[in-house]
Amino acid sequence: MAPHDLLRGLALLESGDWDRAHAVAQADMSDLGSWLHGIVHMVEPDGSNAMYWYRRAGRPFPGMNAAASEIAALRIALRAPR
C-alpha cells in the first residue's frame, strides 16, 4: 500500500470514521500499516489489540493516551523520503 493510502487512513481516523480507518489498516501488513492498525485500536479503545499491532510494527507501545502524538509521528514518517 502506498503512503498516501495510510495518510488517508489517518485522516479517516481523525474524522471519527473508525471503521474505514480500520479497513485501511487491515489492508496493509507493512510495519507502517501495523503502526496505523495499533493507533486505530488505541482510539477504539482496545488496549490488547493496540499492543499486538505495535509489536507487529516493531515499535514500543506508548500507552493508550498517546493516540494524538502517534498520529502526528506516523504522519511525519509517511511523508519522509524513502
Residue frames as qw, qx, qy, qz and C-alpha x, y, z in Angstrom:
[[0.000, 0.891, 0.453, 0.000, 0.00, 0.00, 0.00],
 [0.398, 0.531, -0.022, 0.748, 1.27, 3.48, -0.81],
 [0.252, -0.157, -0.478, 0.826, 1.97, 6.07, 1.89],
 [0.276, -0.128, -0.117, -0.945, -0.91, 8.22, 0.63],
 [0.624, -0.324, -0.629, -0.332, -3.32, 5.36, 1.43],
 [0.547, -0.325, -0.606, 0.478, -2.09, 5.22, 5.01],
 [0.057, -0.020, -0.148, 0.987, -2.33, 9.02, 5.22],
 [0.476, -0.275, -0.414, -0.726, -5.94, 8.65, 4.12],
 [0.645, -0.345, -0.677, 0.079, -6.41, 6.11, 6.93],
 [0.332, -0.190, -0.436, 0.815, -5.05, 8.64, 9.43],
 [0.198, -0.103, -0.117, -0.968, -7.41, 11.30, 8.09],
 [0.594, -0.333, -0.595, -0.426, -10.35, 8.92, 8.40],
 [0.569, -0.317, -0.641, 0.407, -9.39, 8.11, 11.97],
 [0.168, -0.108, -0.252, 0.947, -9.09, 11.79, 12.87],
 [0.359, -0.163, -0.277, -0.876, -12.51, 12.49, 11.36],
 [0.557, -0.116, 0.563, -0.599, -14.05, 9.78, 13.55],
 [0.846, 0.264, -0.246, -0.392, -14.54, 7.17, 10.83],
 [0.484, -0.494, 0.717, -0.086, -13.06, 4.30, 12.84],
 [0.852, 0.201, 0.476, -0.079, -14.46, 1.54, 10.60],
 [0.681, 0.726, -0.034, 0.085, -12.97, 2.87, 7.38],
 [0.022, -0.819, 0.557, -0.134, -9.66, 3.70, 9.08],
 [0.679, -0.295, 0.663, -0.110, -9.56, 0.13, 10.38],
 [0.856, 0.437, 0.277, -0.009, -10.21, -1.22, 6.88],
 [0.411, 0.845, -0.322, 0.114, -7.28, 0.78, 5.52],
 [0.293, -0.661, 0.669, -0.174, -5.01, -0.50, 8.29],
 [0.824, -0.040, 0.551, -0.126, -6.11, -4.12, 7.77],
 [0.792, 0.606, 0.073, -0.005, -5.23, -3.91, 4.09],
 [0.379, 0.772, -0.438, 0.264, -1.58, -3.06, 4.77],
 [0.919, -0.359, -0.120, 0.110, 0.59, -5.61, 6.56],
 [0.526, 0.519, -0.303, 0.602, 3.76, -3.50, 6.43],
 [0.432, -0.231, -0.521, 0.699, 5.35, -2.10, 9.58],
 [0.085, -0.029, 0.028, -0.996, 3.76, 1.28, 8.86],
 [0.555, -0.279, -0.505, -0.599, 0.37, -0.33, 8.26],
 [0.627, -0.330, -0.669, 0.226, 0.72, -2.25, 11.52],
 [0.219, -0.095, -0.345, 0.908, 1.58, 1.00, 13.28],
 [0.361, -0.165, -0.210, -0.894, -1.60, 2.57, 11.92],
 [0.647, -0.299, -0.658, -0.243, -3.52, -0.53, 12.98],
 [0.482, -0.240, -0.616, 0.574, -2.18, -0.12, 16.52],
 [0.029, 0.021, 0.144, -0.989, -3.21, 3.52, 16.61],
 [0.501, -0.245, -0.474, -0.681, -6.70, 2.64, 15.35],
 [0.661, -0.364, -0.655, 0.035, -7.11, 0.19, 18.23],
 [0.301, -0.106, -0.431, 0.844, -5.75, 2.79, 20.63],
 [0.264, -0.088, -0.082, -0.957, -8.61, 5.08, 19.56],
 [0.472, -0.264, -0.761, -0.359, -11.21, 2.27, 19.72],
 [0.038, -0.709, 0.687, -0.154, -10.10, 1.71, 22.67],
 [0.993, -0.064, -0.071, -0.065, -8.81, -1.85, 22.70],
 [0.254, -0.827, 0.500, 0.016, -5.51, -1.97, 24.55],
 [0.733, -0.206, 0.632, 0.146, -4.61, -5.60, 23.93],
 [0.707, 0.577, 0.351, 0.211, -5.15, -5.27, 20.17],
 [0.158, 0.970, -0.173, 0.067, -3.24, -1.97, 20.13],
 [0.458, -0.666, 0.582, 0.088, -0.28, -3.59, 21.90],
 [0.809, 0.138, 0.546, 0.168, -0.38, -6.55, 19.48],
 [0.585, 0.760, 0.192, 0.210, -0.19, -4.29, 16.43],
 [0.084, -0.931, 0.355, -0.022, 2.60, -2.23, 17.96],
 [0.662, -0.376, 0.626, 0.166, 4.59, -5.45, 18.45],
 [0.746, 0.439, 0.455, 0.209, 3.91, -6.35, 14.79],
 [0.325, 0.932, -0.006, 0.159, 5.14, -2.88, 13.79],
 [0.753, 0.082, -0.266, 0.596, 8.31, -3.38, 15.85],
 [0.001, 0.615, -0.105, 0.781, 7.52, -0.29, 17.93],
 [0.165, -0.122, -0.751, 0.628, 7.34, 0.23, 21.68],
 [0.197, -0.692, -0.646, -0.253, 3.78, 0.71, 22.88],
 [0.160, 0.342, -0.208, 0.902, 3.43, 4.31, 24.12],
 [0.076, 0.281, 0.702, -0.650, 0.26, 3.79, 26.17],
 [0.176, 0.598, 0.770, 0.136, -3.41, 4.25, 25.46],
 [0.002, -0.886, -0.266, 0.379, -3.33, 8.03, 25.84],
 [0.333, -0.479, 0.421, 0.694, -0.77, 8.61, 23.08],
 [0.573, 0.538, 0.597, 0.162, -3.04, 8.47, 20.01],
 [0.237, 0.962, 0.073, -0.114, -2.63, 12.15, 19.06],
 [0.198, -0.778, 0.528, 0.276, 1.16, 12.11, 19.29],
 [0.573, -0.060, 0.779, 0.247, 1.33, 8.76, 17.48],
 [0.533, 0.730, 0.426, 0.027, -0.88, 10.05, 14.65],
 [0.106, 0.959, -0.205, -0.168, 1.48, 13.03, 14.28],
 [0.392, -0.553, 0.692, 0.249, 4.57, 10.78, 14.34],
 [0.628, 0.237, 0.717, 0.190, 3.15, 8.36, 11.77],
 [0.424, 0.877, 0.212, -0.072, 2.15, 11.26, 9.52],
 [0.060, -0.863, 0.449, 0.226, 5.76, 12.52, 9.62],
 [0.522, -0.261, 0.784, 0.212, 7.11, 9.01, 8.92],
 [0.617, 0.502, 0.603, 0.068, 4.77, 8.60, 5.94],
 [0.334, 0.940, 0.045, -0.058, 5.86, 11.93, 4.44],
 [0.398, -0.689, 0.509, 0.328, 9.59, 11.24, 4.86],
 [0.546, 0.585, -0.507, -0.320, 11.53, 10.42, 1.68],
 [0.926, -0.151, 0.342, -0.058, 12.10, 6.73, 1.15]]
